Amino acid sequence: MATSNPEARPLSRGQVELIDAMVRASFVTMAVLTRTAAEHDLSLTQLRMLAILRDRQGAMSELADYLGLDRSTISGLVDRAEKRGLLRRTPNPLDGRGVDVALTSEGIELAHRGAEQIAQALSPMTRVLSRVEARRLVALLERMFGPDGAYEP
């Protein structure tokens, strides 16, 4: 894999193999996510939004940050989900200008159904790992994502 930074150190064979494995895993995962979103007439971003809001509610600004979107884009995304009855907006009790978003019961049900479909589709990959191997892989991935879990390339 070529790099645009001439001062970058060359990757070791182990790093290249790890990166290749991560890319293959991401391709499989993205295919499952894309298929699941399409089966429910959702965009991939809408599916991500449901997953984020599945166990919490929060400010639209926080949702925009989680999704890496600007405020105007998040407004349109929330508008479409609200029209489908998947979420609702409420005034933020601490900020008179702020707006919180939360899933409706229909949104919660769809988020849980989607999460189950995704788990079922990916379980053949994860099932081959022992319990110890799975915990180790989770720990390694969390370490790679950094202390706050928000690695940004």
URMORA-V631787 format. One record per pair of residues at least 6 apart in sequence whose C-alpha atoms are under 7 Angstrom apart, sorted by the first residue. I is the first residue (numbers start at 0). J is the second residue. Records with the same first field share a line. If there is no record, write none. Layout:
I->J, J
This chain:
31->117, 120
32->43, 117
33->43
35->113, 117
36->42, 43, 46
49->110
50->110
52->101, 102
53->102, 107, 110
56->99, 100, 101
57->99, 100, 101
58->97, 98, 99, 100
59->98, 99, 100
60->70
63->69, 70, 73
80->86
81->87
84->103, 105
85->102, 103, 105, 106
86->100, 101, 102, 103, 106
87->100, 101, 102, 103
88->98, 99, 100, 101
89->98, 99, 100
90->97, 98, 99
91->97, 98, 99
141->148
144->150
